[in-house]
């Protein structure tokens, strides 16, 4: 039992340290921009050494992407939960994206920089796709209570989460290909409108 407890403490500390690094990376990138944020800056903000940073992340870009993704998934899930109770799961998702889109113009440069970063290398792109799983899970958990007939092991919440993130990613692909000049919230709504589960489940 003592060994298990020690392992549990070590694992908890490892998770906490990783989250602290990612949070620090995202915060600094938001304040300074990705190019002006260094590994040494991130390590100092997280209260760790440079060597410790590399035990958790291979690059500052991966740390920043993780931090931004974690924050984004949390915000999206909270906004979905705050939508009126009368909205169905997909309606709540579309309404949440519409709400978040209201502040898009002032955040456009940051969104474009992050989107371009995630597509700047095969490693970062693969890592970004991996992070989408966290978003899918967050969306699924947020909308699950909106299914009146939800049963055990019901695949619809997770399917809705996966389809939502696929729609958001495809909309972002089109937006980035156009140099970030288009209306990303409108594109996202266009792609989300094509997502359906079963009749009456929207």
C-alpha positions, -999 to +999 in steps of 0.1 A: +000+000+000+028+024+008+044+018-027+010+024-044+005+056-024+040+069-033+033+061-070+000+080-067+017+110-053+044+110-080+019+107-107-002+135-093+029+157-091+038+149-126+004+158-139+004+190-119+038+200-132+029+193-168-003+214-164+017+242-147+042+243-176+014+243-202-006+270-184+025+292-181+033+287-218-002+296-229-003+327-206+030+340-218+022+334-255-011+353-250+008+382-235+038+383-257+030+363-288+045+329-296+077+341-313+086+363-283+080+335-257+111+314-249+116+281-231+135+299-204+106+323-199+082+294-196+104+274-172+109+305-150+071+312-149+064+275-141+090+275-113+111+247-129+145+244-146+151+241-184+160+204-180+127+197-163+108+215-191+122+190-216+111+160-195+075+171-203+076+188-237+099+186-267+095+222-277+079+255-266+053+251-294+040+219-279+038+234-245+019+264-258-004+243-279-012+221-249-019+251-227-041+269-252-060+237-259-067+230-223-080+265-217-101+265-249-117+231-241-126+243-206-141+275-218-161+259-246-175+233-222-185+260-197-203+280-224-222+250-236-233+242-201-245+279-197-268+277-227-306+276-220-319+243-208-344+241-236-318+237-263-309+203-276-273+191-276-264+202-311-284+234-307-264+242-275-231+236-293-240+259-322-253+286-297-220+283-277-199+288-308-220+317-318-215+333-284-177+327-285-176+341-320-188+375-308-153+383-295-136+369-326-125+401-342-104+413-313-088+378-309-083+372-347-045+377-347-040+352-318-064+326-334-045+329-367-011+326-351-022+295-331-038+279-361-007+285-383+015+272-355-005+239-353-001+234-390+036+244-392+050+209-389+039+173-390+048+169-353+027+198-342-002+189-365-002+153-351-001+167-316-030+191-323-051+162-336-043+144-304-055+174-283-088+174-302-096+142-283-096+163-251-120+188-267-143+159-279-144+146-244-151+180-229-180+187-254-194+152-248-195+157-211-211+191-214-239+180-237-247+146-222-274+159-198-292+174-228-301+140-241-334+132-225-332+095-234-295+090-226-287+054-218-256+037-204-228+036-230-248+058-253-224+068-281-242+100-291-225+125-268-190+114-278-201+112-315-214+147-312-182+158-297-161+142-324-183+156-352-182+191-336-144+192-335-142+178-371-165+206-382-145+232-363-112+219-377-124+218-413-137+254-409-104+265-396-086+248-424-105+268-450-100+300-429-062+295-426-059+286-463-075+320-470-048+337-449-073+343-420-092+369-440-126+353-438-152+350-411-142+320-390-173+321-368-196+320-399-176+292-414-178+272-382-215+277-381-218+265-417-199+233-410-217+227-377-250+230-394-242+199-414-238+178-382-267+156-374-273+126-351-308+112-352-341+129-359-351+150-329-316+149-313-305+184-324 
